Amino acid sequence: MFINFFLELRKAKVPASLKEYLMLLDAMRQGVPEHSVENFYYLSRASLVKDERNLDKFDRVFATVFKGLEPDDSVEEKEIPEEWLKKLAELYLTEEEKQKILSLGGFEKLMEELRKRLEEQHKRHQGGSKWIGTAGTSPFGAYGYNPEGVRIGQDKSRNRRAVKVWDKREYKNFDDTVVLGTRNIKVALRRLRRFAREGAEEELDLDGTIKNTAKNAGYLDIKMQPERRNKVKVLLLLDVGGSMDDHIRTCEELFSAARTEFKHLEYYYFHNCLYEKVWKDNRRRHAEHIATSQVLHTYPPDWKVIFVGDASMSPYEIVYPGGSVEHWNEEAGQVWMGRLLDQFKHAVWLNPVPEKHWEYTPSLTMMKQIMKNRMYSLTLDGLDCAMRELNR
């Protein structure tokens, strides 16, 4: 099994060497992981992965090779029993049937009713319209349908109608080594360049060398000059998870191209809308995050800001305190967006959703208004327009 694990890692282009593999086997013989899959995971990751950009590839291979060996005991106990959320069936409705189902009537009403259900419910329910359960039309539960609800115990979105998501969700970092399809994106990003010669003299000045050699009666007189560097500074804010899972490939191509084109590039992740915190690593976003206020105080106003996201969310997430789908935010998302746009005058939003569909998503229209119409489709033409806007 272990040799298969090693070969699968190499097949996934994780550059693990034979020496590192033998070191892992030696640690196994000495009983370092103590018969724990979790300990073995961290031991093998520390032994075989040298670059954090390969962590996602390693996780995928590990999950495939060792799937099902041991249940995950690290998950904290939930107040809602797992049996209530056991998937026995999924509810599928026609559009006509969906239109007959009414929402509870707003964000406050939804949160109030959820508190009542948690206090009153004592057993599992399926197919109903009131209690926390599965395959029904209740606002609370999994694998059913409601125009506005709280998704509980469901592995992924089905109808994209949830106002909040009860479960802790894990997102993956974008891969900055993606090559396929990035060439044209790089060409578009190059519009956002402003070169200047700076730093030490480390580049041959061919014209100066020829001129000085001619003046020196043909004796070679080499002249050096500072390298030309792109002075533009870019702050990249990337929406991740949820409906953005549909656009991972496109965003990875953009991210990879941006890392290549801009020397001065900083990036942070957020989910759906900007709130009081952002993060660098999606695997540790619950433990390690950066206050948005700190970001505002770290980067001066001459930085260019590029948002990347589909802006597809509940409108509550933009306008309501506590409206975030994942946590209770003290201030509305539009407040934080306003603060950032006041600080950085040069900002655009790149949207991977085709522009012809924008008018059908209320939150997208709202975010476009907040951005003062500086929202562009994540296409080559949209990128070109966005870079022209940032150059103004």
Backbone torsions as a table, in degrees:
resi	resn	phi	psi	omega
1	MET	NA	-38.5	-176.6
2	PHE	-69.9	-37.2	178.1
3	ILE	-67.2	-34.3	176.1
4	ASN	-65.0	-39.4	177.0
5	PHE	-59.6	-46.6	179.9
6	PHE	-62.1	-44.1	-178.8
7	LEU	-67.1	-36.9	178.1
8	GLU	-66.9	-35.9	176.2
9	LEU	-63.7	-43.7	178.8
10	ARG	-65.0	-37.4	178.7
11	LYS	-64.9	-33.3	178.9
12	ALA	-83.2	7.2	177.0
13	LYS	67.9	32.6	167.3
14	VAL	-89.6	115.0	-171.4
15	PRO	-75.7	62.2	176.6
16	ALA	-84.1	133.7	-177.4
17	SER	-95.0	163.5	178.2
18	LEU	-62.9	-36.9	179.1
19	LYS	-61.6	-41.6	178.8
20	GLU	-67.1	-37.4	178.0
21	TYR	-64.7	-43.3	178.3
22	LEU	-64.9	-34.6	176.4
23	MET	-64.6	-38.2	176.7
24	LEU	-64.4	-43.6	179.1
25	LEU	-62.5	-39.3	178.8
26	ASP	-63.6	-40.3	177.4
27	ALA	-65.7	-35.7	177.1
28	MET	-65.4	-41.6	179.9
29	ARG	-63.0	-31.4	-179.0
30	GLN	-86.6	2.5	174.6
31	GLY	74.8	26.2	-177.9
32	VAL	-60.2	-44.8	-177.5
33	PRO	-76.4	-8.3	174.5
34	GLU	54.8	44.4	174.0
35	HIS	58.9	28.2	178.5
36	SER	-115.1	127.9	178.2
37	VAL	-63.3	-38.7	-179.9
38	GLU	-63.2	-44.7	177.8
39	ASN	-64.2	-38.6	178.0
40	PHE	-64.1	-37.1	178.1
41	TYR	-58.9	-49.9	-177.7
42	TYR	-69.0	-36.5	177.9
43	LEU	-63.9	-48.5	-178.7
44	SER	-67.0	-36.1	178.2
45	ARG	-65.6	-43.0	179.1
46	ALA	-66.2	-31.3	-177.3
47	SER	-80.6	-36.7	-167.8
48	LEU	-106.9	-14.8	-177.6
49	VAL	-110.7	119.9	-178.7
50	LYS	-103.1	-16.9	-176.0
51	ASP	-128.8	128.2	-176.1
52	GLU	-61.4	-20.6	178.7
53	ARG	-68.9	-15.0	178.9
54	ASN	-96.1	1.8	-177.5
55	LEU	-62.5	-40.0	-178.8
56	ASP	-65.6	-41.3	177.1
57	LYS	-62.5	-42.2	178.8
58	PHE	-60.9	-44.5	-179.2
59	ASP	-60.2	-41.5	-178.7
60	ARG	-65.6	-42.7	179.1
61	VAL	-66.5	-43.6	-179.4
62	PHE	-60.0	-44.2	-179.1
63	ALA	-64.3	-35.7	-179.6
64	THR	-71.8	-44.3	-174.5
65	VAL	-75.4	-39.6	-173.0
66	PHE	-110.7	18.3	-177.0
67	LYS	-57.9	129.9	172.1
68	GLY	87.8	5.3	-178.4
69	LEU	-71.8	-33.7	-174.7
70	GLU	-152.8	136.1	176.8
71	PRO	-66.4	153.5	-179.3
72	ASP	-81.8	104.6	-179.6
73	ASP	-87.7	-1.7	-176.9
74	SER	-82.3	-11.3	-178.0
75	VAL	-74.5	128.6	-179.5
76	GLU	-69.4	151.4	178.4
77	GLU	-66.7	140.8	179.0
78	LYS	-99.4	155.0	176.0
79	GLU	-71.4	-25.3	-179.6
80	ILE	-94.0	119.7	-178.6
81	PRO	-58.8	141.7	-178.5
82	GLU	-61.9	-32.5	-177.6
83	GLU	-61.3	-31.8	178.6
84	TRP	-61.6	-28.5	-170.5
85	LEU	-109.6	12.3	-179.7
86	LYS	-63.4	129.2	-176.0
87	LYS	-81.7	105.0	174.8
88	LEU	-103.3	-26.6	-179.7
89	ALA	-161.7	161.5	174.3
90	GLU	-117.1	146.5	-179.9
91	LEU	-94.7	128.7	175.9
92	TYR	-123.7	124.3	-177.0
93	LEU	-121.0	153.0	172.4
94	THR	-77.5	165.6	179.1
95	GLU	-61.3	-35.7	178.6
96	GLU	-65.1	-42.0	179.0
97	GLU	-66.2	-37.3	179.2
98	LYS	-63.7	-37.8	-177.3
99	GLN	-67.9	-20.2	179.9
100	LYS	-81.0	-14.2	-178.0
101	ILE	-89.4	125.6	-176.2
102	LEU	-98.4	146.4	174.2
103	SER	-78.2	166.3	-178.1
104	LEU	-70.0	-23.9	176.6
105	GLY	114.1	39.6	173.5
106	GLY	117.9	166.9	-174.0
107	PHE	-64.1	-49.0	-178.3
108	GLU	-60.9	-41.9	-179.9
109	LYS	-63.6	-39.4	-179.6
110	LEU	-64.0	-46.6	179.6
111	MET	-65.4	-38.7	178.8
112	GLU	-63.4	-44.8	-179.6
113	GLU	-67.5	-34.8	177.5
114	LEU	-62.9	-42.7	177.3
115	ARG	-60.1	-41.1	179.3
116	LYS	-64.6	-42.6	-179.2
117	ARG	-62.3	-41.3	-179.4
118	LEU	-63.8	-32.3	179.3
119	GLU	-78.5	-33.6	-170.8
120	GLU	-95.8	-28.0	-171.7
121	GLN	-79.9	138.3	-178.3
122	HIS	-130.4	0.2	-179.3
123	LYS	-150.7	171.5	-177.5
124	ARG	-75.5	145.0	177.3
125	HIS	-133.3	145.5	176.0
126	GLN	-140.1	135.6	173.2
127	GLY	79.7	8.2	-178.5
128	GLY	-93.7	-174.1	-177.1
129	SER	-121.3	6.7	-176.0
130	LYS	-125.9	-54.5	-168.6
131	TRP	-81.7	167.2	173.9
132	ILE	-69.4	120.2	-176.6
133	GLY	-171.5	-157.3	-175.7
134	THR	-125.3	154.9	170.5
135	ALA	55.8	34.9	178.3
136	GLY	-126.9	-163.5	178.7
137	THR	-113.0	13.8	175.0
138	SER	-65.3	150.2	177.0
139	PRO	-71.0	-9.0	-172.5
140	PHE	-125.2	121.0	176.7
141	GLY	141.2	-151.0	-172.3
142	ALA	-139.4	153.6	171.6
143	TYR	60.3	27.5	174.6
144	GLY	-123.6	-149.7	178.9
145	TYR	-150.7	136.3	169.8
146	ASN	-155.4	143.0	-177.6
147	PRO	-59.0	-33.9	177.2
148	GLU	-141.3	122.0	-177.9
149	GLY	-154.4	179.7	175.2
150	VAL	-112.7	116.3	-177.5
151	ARG	-80.1	125.0	-176.3
152	ILE	-132.9	121.4	173.8
153	GLY	75.8	31.1	179.9
154	GLN	-123.5	134.6	-171.2
155	ASP	-72.3	-25.0	-179.3
156	LYS	-157.1	168.5	-179.1
157	SER	-73.2	143.0	175.3
158	ARG	-112.8	-52.7	-176.5
159	ASN	-108.8	-8.3	179.2
160	ARG	55.8	47.5	178.6
161	ARG	-117.0	0.2	-174.7
162	ALA	-68.7	134.8	173.3
163	VAL	-83.6	-37.6	175.2
164	LYS	-137.6	156.3	176.2
165	VAL	-118.9	119.9	-175.1
166	TRP	-70.4	-38.6	-169.9
167	ASP	-78.2	150.7	172.5
168	LYS	-72.4	127.2	-176.5
169	ARG	-113.8	145.6	179.5
170	GLU	-110.7	133.5	178.3
171	TYR	-115.3	161.1	179.2
172	LYS	-109.5	146.8	176.4
173	ASN	-69.7	151.1	175.3
174	PHE	-73.2	141.0	179.0
175	ASP	-82.3	120.4	-177.7
176	ASP	-92.4	11.6	179.3
177	THR	-105.5	5.7	-179.9
178	VAL	-63.5	130.0	-176.9
179	VAL	-109.8	-43.7	-174.3
180	LEU	-59.6	124.5	175.6
181	GLY	87.4	-1.5	-176.3
182	THR	-88.0	-14.6	-174.4
183	ARG	-60.4	-48.8	-179.4
184	ASN	-66.2	-33.8	177.1
185	ILE	-64.7	-40.9	178.1
186	LYS	-60.1	-41.9	179.3
187	VAL	-59.4	-42.1	179.7
188	ALA	-67.5	-41.0	-178.7
189	LEU	-66.6	-23.9	-177.2
190	ARG	-68.4	-11.6	173.2
191	ARG	-65.8	-25.2	-178.3
192	LEU	-94.6	64.1	-179.1
193	ARG	-135.2	142.2	176.0
194	ARG	-142.7	100.8	-171.6
195	PHE	-86.2	148.2	172.5
196	ALA	-150.9	151.0	177.7
197	ARG	-87.8	121.4	-177.6
198	GLU	-147.9	160.5	179.2
199	GLY	92.1	-165.3	-178.4
200	ALA	-74.1	158.5	178.5
201	GLU	-76.0	105.0	-174.4
202	GLU	-136.6	6.6	-177.0
203	GLU	-125.1	138.6	-179.2
204	LEU	-67.0	128.5	173.5
205	ASP	-93.6	92.7	-172.9
206	LEU	-63.9	-45.8	-179.5
207	ASP	-62.8	-43.4	180.0
208	GLY	-65.8	-36.6	179.2
209	THR	-65.3	-44.9	179.5
210	ILE	-62.8	-44.2	-178.2
211	LYS	-63.5	-46.9	-177.9
212	ASN	-70.0	-33.4	177.7
213	THR	-65.5	-40.0	177.6
214	ALA	-63.5	-40.6	179.4
215	LYS	-68.0	-24.1	-175.1
216	ASN	-95.9	28.1	176.0
217	ALA	60.2	32.8	175.1
218	GLY	92.1	-9.1	176.2
219	TYR	-77.2	132.2	-174.6
220	LEU	-61.1	126.5	177.9
221	ASP	-129.3	94.1	-174.7
222	ILE	-76.9	132.5	176.3
223	LYS	-116.5	136.9	178.3
224	MET	-113.2	159.9	178.6
225	GLN	-147.8	158.4	177.9
226	PRO	-64.2	148.4	179.3
227	GLU	-69.6	144.6	175.8
228	ARG	-76.8	126.2	-178.1
229	ARG	-125.4	148.1	177.4
230	ASN	-75.6	117.8	-176.3
231	LYS	-84.9	-8.5	-178.1
232	VAL	-67.8	134.8	179.2
233	LYS	-112.2	128.0	-172.9
234	VAL	-121.0	131.9	173.0
235	LEU	-109.2	113.0	-174.8
236	LEU	-103.7	121.7	-179.7
237	LEU	-114.8	115.5	-169.5
238	LEU	-111.9	121.2	172.4
239	ASP	-73.8	136.5	-176.7
240	VAL	-140.1	146.3	176.2
241	GLY	88.2	168.8	178.8
242	GLY	63.6	-131.0	-178.0
243	SER	-66.9	-16.4	178.0
244	MET	-71.9	-12.5	177.2
245	ASP	-59.9	-26.9	179.0
246	ASP	-69.6	-16.4	-172.4
247	HIS	-119.7	20.3	-175.5
248	ILE	-58.5	-45.8	-176.1
249	ARG	-61.2	-46.0	-179.8
250	THR	-62.6	-42.2	-178.5
251	CYS	-68.6	-36.1	176.9
252	GLU	-64.7	-38.0	177.7
253	GLU	-64.1	-43.2	178.0
254	LEU	-63.8	-46.0	-178.4
255	PHE	-61.0	-45.7	179.9
256	SER	-62.3	-43.3	179.4
257	ALA	-65.2	-40.9	-179.3
258	ALA	-65.3	-39.0	179.2
259	ARG	-63.1	-30.3	-179.8
260	THR	-80.0	-39.4	-170.8
261	GLU	-81.6	-31.4	-172.7
262	PHE	-114.6	120.1	177.5
263	LYS	-70.3	-40.7	179.7
264	HIS	-96.2	85.7	-179.0
265	LEU	-132.3	127.3	171.9
266	GLU	-122.5	144.8	-178.6
267	TYR	-136.8	150.7	175.5
268	TYR	-142.9	154.5	176.2
269	TYR	-103.2	150.9	170.9
270	PHE	-145.4	173.0	178.6
271	HIS	-124.9	117.6	177.0
272	ASN	69.9	-63.4	-177.4
273	CYS	-137.6	153.7	178.2
274	LEU	-72.7	130.6	176.5
275	TYR	-127.8	-151.7	-172.2
276	GLU	-77.1	-7.1	179.9
277	LYS	-146.8	150.8	173.8
278	VAL	-130.4	176.5	-178.3
279	TRP	-150.3	162.4	-178.8
280	LYS	-99.2	-32.2	-174.0
281	ASP	-124.9	116.0	-177.1
282	ASN	-66.1	-25.5	179.8
283	ARG	-70.9	-25.6	-176.1
284	ARG	-120.7	25.7	-173.7
285	ARG	-66.2	-25.4	179.3
286	HIS	-78.8	-22.2	-177.5
287	ALA	-104.9	-32.1	-176.4
288	GLU	-126.6	108.7	177.9
289	HIS	-141.5	167.2	-177.1
290	ILE	-119.1	134.2	177.6
291	ALA	-66.0	134.8	178.9
292	THR	-61.2	-34.4	177.1
293	SER	-62.0	-34.0	177.3
294	GLN	-67.1	-39.1	176.8
295	VAL	-61.5	-42.6	-179.5
296	LEU	-63.6	-30.7	-179.4
297	HIS	-90.2	-10.7	-177.5
298	THR	-88.0	-39.6	-173.8
299	TYR	-106.1	129.8	-179.1
300	PRO	-72.2	167.1	-174.7
301	PRO	-64.6	-13.7	-178.5
302	ASP	-80.2	-2.8	176.1
303	TRP	-73.7	144.5	176.1
304	LYS	-94.3	134.7	-177.4
305	VAL	-109.5	130.6	176.3
306	ILE	-124.2	113.6	170.7
307	PHE	-86.2	142.4	173.5
308	VAL	-129.5	114.4	-178.8
309	GLY	-175.5	163.4	-179.1
310	ASP	-90.9	-6.7	178.1
311	ALA	53.7	25.7	-178.6
312	SER	-101.3	107.2	-174.6
313	MET	-160.7	178.1	171.6
314	SER	-71.0	137.7	176.3
315	PRO	-56.9	-25.7	177.6
316	TYR	-58.9	-31.6	-177.8
317	GLU	-66.3	-21.0	-179.1
318	ILE	-94.1	-41.3	-167.8
319	VAL	-106.5	-12.1	-173.9
320	TYR	-110.5	135.3	162.0
321	PRO	-62.3	136.2	-176.5
322	GLY	80.5	3.4	-175.6
323	GLY	-81.8	-9.9	179.8
324	SER	-57.1	142.1	-177.7
325	VAL	-69.6	-19.9	-173.1
326	GLU	-114.9	-26.1	-176.5
327	HIS	-147.4	173.6	-179.9
328	TRP	-95.1	103.9	-180.0
329	ASN	-87.7	130.6	-177.9
330	GLU	-69.4	-31.1	-179.8
331	GLU	-123.9	147.8	-177.0
332	ALA	-65.1	153.6	179.9
333	GLY	-59.5	-36.4	-178.5
334	GLN	-65.4	-25.2	177.1
335	VAL	-66.8	-45.6	-179.9
336	TRP	-69.7	-36.2	176.1
337	MET	-61.7	-42.1	179.5
338	GLY	-62.4	-41.4	179.0
339	ARG	-63.1	-42.3	-179.0
340	LEU	-68.1	-41.1	-178.8
341	LEU	-71.0	-26.4	173.5
342	ASP	-68.8	-34.4	-178.8
343	GLN	-77.1	-44.0	-176.0
344	PHE	-112.7	107.9	-176.4
345	LYS	-74.2	-24.0	-179.5
346	HIS	-102.9	96.5	-177.3
347	ALA	-144.8	141.9	176.5
348	VAL	-136.7	163.7	176.5
349	TRP	-122.9	124.5	176.8
350	LEU	-101.9	124.9	-173.9
351	ASN	-116.8	122.0	-179.9
352	PRO	-75.3	-9.8	177.8
353	VAL	-75.4	132.9	177.8
354	PRO	-54.3	136.5	-173.1
355	GLU	-59.9	-28.9	-178.5
356	LYS	-66.6	-14.7	179.8
357	HIS	-99.6	-3.2	-172.8
358	TRP	-61.1	-39.3	-173.5
359	GLU	-67.4	-14.7	-177.2
360	TYR	-89.1	-2.9	-179.6
361	THR	-117.9	107.8	-176.8
362	PRO	-55.4	-42.4	-177.2
363	SER	-65.0	-32.9	179.4
364	LEU	-66.8	-42.1	177.0
365	THR	-62.7	-40.6	178.8
366	MET	-63.3	-44.3	-178.9
367	MET	-67.6	-34.8	176.8
368	LYS	-63.3	-38.5	177.0
369	GLN	-66.3	-41.2	177.7
370	ILE	-61.0	-36.6	179.4
371	MET	-81.2	4.4	-179.4
372	LYS	56.5	45.4	177.3
373	ASN	66.5	13.1	178.1
374	ARG	-89.5	47.6	175.6
375	MET	-112.1	131.9	-175.8
376	TYR	-131.7	148.5	179.3
377	SER	-70.8	147.7	-179.2
378	LEU	-84.1	65.4	173.9
379	THR	-125.1	171.4	180.0
380	LEU	-62.2	-39.0	177.8
381	ASP	-67.6	-41.8	177.9
382	GLY	-64.2	-40.7	176.6
383	LEU	-61.2	-41.6	179.9
384	ASP	-60.9	-45.2	179.0
385	CYS	-65.0	-40.6	-179.2
386	ALA	-64.2	-41.8	-179.6
387	MET	-66.8	-35.6	176.0
388	ARG	-64.2	-39.9	178.3
389	GLU	-63.3	-42.4	-179.1
390	LEU	-69.5	-22.0	-179.1
391	ASN	-84.7	-5.5	-178.2
392	ARG	-68.0	NA	NA
